[in-house]
Amino acid sequence: MASKRKFVVLLVEDSDEDVFLFRRALEKTGRLISFQHVPSAMRAQEYLLGEGEFGNRETHPLPTVIFTDLNLHGLDGLSFLEWLRAQPNLRLLPCIIYSGSLNPSDVQSAYASGVTSFVIKPASFPEWVARLDIVLKFWMDVAQSPPQSE
């Protein structure tokens, strides 16, 4: 039986507090995950294309799932999502908007741009753990991920 590919989460988030909460919540789920973080959509593009410091796929593997905030400095989450969906070798990667926005038009715009799902950032840390656990259970145990093209 072939070994399963390592599960890699790429978080695109510019809030240090949210990165800390996300990372701690991931740890609390008890799941074996390779966690990668970039602070902007432009850095995420470099990461996904394997440019510059991200050229080594051993230390910067392609993600299994991308989580991105909606409100990022510079290129925002929706623009990043539209860029991602336009990349032939990356467009099938699951991309989850992980946002504090409760605005229905943000949700609608995200789905129109090809988001895989839209998850609201919870108010409490136990909710962060519970939501991430549900999302990870789906992507790690239930869903069949698209094959990597690289």
DOFIDO-765052 format. One record per residue (C-alpha): residue in three letters; y, z, x; residue number from 1. Coordinates in nm, 2 decimals. Layout:
BEGIN
ala; Y; Z; X; NUM
...
//
This chain:
BEGIN
met; 0.00; 0.00; 0.00; 1
ala; 0.34; -0.09; 0.14; 2
ser; 0.58; 0.19; 0.20; 3
lys; 0.88; 0.22; -0.03; 4
arg; 1.22; 0.12; 0.11; 5
lys; 1.45; 0.41; 0.19; 6
phe; 1.68; 0.49; -0.11; 7
val; 2.04; 0.45; 0.01; 8
val; 2.35; 0.56; -0.18; 9
leu; 2.69; 0.41; -0.08; 10
leu; 2.98; 0.61; -0.22; 11
val; 3.32; 0.44; -0.22; 12
glu; 3.56; 0.73; -0.28; 13
asp; 3.90; 0.83; -0.13; 14
ser; 3.92; 1.19; -0.26; 15
asp; 3.78; 1.43; 0.00; 16
glu; 3.71; 1.68; -0.27; 17
asp; 3.51; 1.44; -0.48; 18
val; 3.32; 1.32; -0.17; 19
phe; 3.23; 1.69; -0.09; 20
leu; 3.12; 1.75; -0.46; 21
phe; 2.92; 1.43; -0.47; 22
arg; 2.74; 1.51; -0.14; 23
arg; 2.67; 1.87; -0.24; 24
ala; 2.54; 1.75; -0.58; 25
leu; 2.31; 1.50; -0.41; 26
glu; 2.17; 1.78; -0.19; 27
lys; 2.11; 2.00; -0.50; 28
thr; 1.91; 1.73; -0.67; 29
gly; 1.65; 1.77; -0.39; 30
arg; 1.59; 1.40; -0.36; 31
leu; 1.54; 1.23; -0.03; 32
ile; 1.84; 1.00; 0.00; 33
ser; 2.03; 0.83; 0.28; 34
phe; 2.40; 0.90; 0.19; 35
gln; 2.67; 0.67; 0.32; 36
his; 3.04; 0.70; 0.24; 37
val; 3.35; 0.48; 0.29; 38
pro; 3.70; 0.59; 0.18; 39
ser; 3.82; 0.25; 0.05; 40
ala; 3.71; -0.07; -0.12; 41
met; 3.82; -0.27; 0.19; 42
arg; 3.59; -0.05; 0.41; 43
ala; 3.31; -0.10; 0.15; 44
gln; 3.35; -0.47; 0.19; 45
glu; 3.32; -0.44; 0.57; 46
tyr; 3.01; -0.21; 0.52; 47
leu; 2.84; -0.45; 0.28; 48
leu; 2.91; -0.75; 0.50; 49
gly; 2.79; -0.57; 0.81; 50
glu; 3.12; -0.62; 0.99; 51
gly; 3.26; -0.43; 1.29; 52
glu; 3.12; -0.07; 1.32; 53
phe; 2.89; -0.14; 1.02; 54
gly; 2.69; -0.42; 1.20; 55
asn; 2.39; -0.19; 1.28; 56
arg; 2.17; -0.19; 0.96; 57
glu; 1.97; 0.10; 1.11; 58
thr; 2.26; 0.33; 1.09; 59
his; 2.44; 0.15; 0.80; 60
pro; 2.17; 0.02; 0.58; 61
leu; 2.24; -0.19; 0.27; 62
pro; 2.26; 0.04; -0.03; 63
thr; 2.01; 0.07; -0.31; 64
val; 2.29; 0.18; -0.54; 65
ile; 2.67; 0.18; -0.50; 66
phe; 2.89; 0.45; -0.66; 67
thr; 3.26; 0.37; -0.67; 68
asp; 3.57; 0.54; -0.80; 69
leu; 3.79; 0.34; -1.03; 70
asn; 4.12; 0.45; -0.88; 71
leu; 4.12; 0.38; -0.51; 72
his; 4.42; 0.33; -0.28; 73
gly; 4.47; -0.03; -0.20; 74
leu; 4.20; -0.24; -0.36; 75
asp; 4.09; -0.06; -0.68; 76
gly; 3.74; -0.01; -0.81; 77
leu; 3.75; -0.30; -1.05; 78
ser; 3.88; -0.55; -0.79; 79
phe; 3.60; -0.43; -0.56; 80
leu; 3.35; -0.48; -0.84; 81
glu; 3.47; -0.83; -0.90; 82
trp; 3.45; -0.91; -0.53; 83
leu; 3.10; -0.77; -0.52; 84
arg; 2.98; -0.98; -0.81; 85
ala; 3.12; -1.29; -0.64; 86
gln; 2.91; -1.24; -0.32; 87
pro; 2.59; -1.44; -0.35; 88
asn; 2.38; -1.20; -0.13; 89
leu; 2.52; -0.88; -0.28; 90
arg; 2.60; -0.95; -0.64; 91
leu; 2.28; -0.81; -0.78; 92
leu; 2.33; -0.46; -0.62; 93
pro; 2.36; -0.19; -0.88; 94
cys; 2.72; -0.07; -0.89; 95
ile; 2.82; 0.24; -1.09; 96
ile; 3.18; 0.33; -1.16; 97
tyr; 3.20; 0.71; -1.11; 98
ser; 3.54; 0.79; -1.25; 99
gly; 3.75; 1.06; -1.41; 100
ser; 3.90; 0.80; -1.65; 101
leu; 3.84; 0.85; -2.02; 102
asn; 4.04; 0.54; -2.11; 103
pro; 3.82; 0.30; -2.32; 104
ser; 4.00; 0.00; -2.18; 105
asp; 3.89; 0.10; -1.83; 106
val; 3.53; 0.12; -1.95; 107
gln; 3.56; -0.21; -2.12; 108
ser; 3.72; -0.38; -1.82; 109
ala; 3.44; -0.24; -1.59; 110
tyr; 3.16; -0.38; -1.81; 111
ala; 3.34; -0.71; -1.84; 112
ser; 3.36; -0.72; -1.46; 113
gly; 2.99; -0.66; -1.42; 114
val; 2.95; -0.29; -1.36; 115
thr; 2.59; -0.16; -1.40; 116
ser; 2.71; 0.16; -1.57; 117
phe; 3.02; 0.37; -1.61; 118
val; 2.98; 0.74; -1.56; 119
ile; 3.25; 1.00; -1.61; 120
lys; 3.30; 1.25; -1.33; 121
pro; 3.21; 1.59; -1.48; 122
ala; 3.44; 1.89; -1.50; 123
ser; 3.19; 2.15; -1.35; 124
phe; 2.97; 2.14; -1.04; 125
pro; 2.65; 2.21; -1.24; 126
glu; 2.73; 1.90; -1.45; 127
trp; 2.78; 1.69; -1.13; 128
val; 2.43; 1.79; -1.02; 129
ala; 2.28; 1.72; -1.37; 130
arg; 2.45; 1.38; -1.41; 131
leu; 2.36; 1.26; -1.06; 132
asp; 2.00; 1.38; -1.11; 133
ile; 1.97; 1.17; -1.43; 134
val; 2.12; 0.86; -1.26; 135
leu; 1.91; 0.90; -0.95; 136
lys; 1.59; 0.97; -1.16; 137
phe; 1.66; 0.64; -1.34; 138
trp; 1.72; 0.43; -1.02; 139
met; 1.46; 0.60; -0.81; 140
asp; 1.18; 0.66; -1.06; 141
val; 1.23; 0.42; -1.35; 142
ala; 1.42; 0.11; -1.28; 143
gln; 1.30; -0.18; -1.07; 144
ser; 1.57; -0.26; -0.81; 145
pro; 1.66; -0.61; -0.73; 146
pro; 1.51; -0.74; -0.40; 147
gln; 1.74; -0.72; -0.09; 148
ser; 1.84; -1.07; 0.02; 149
glu; 1.91; -0.97; 0.38; 150
//
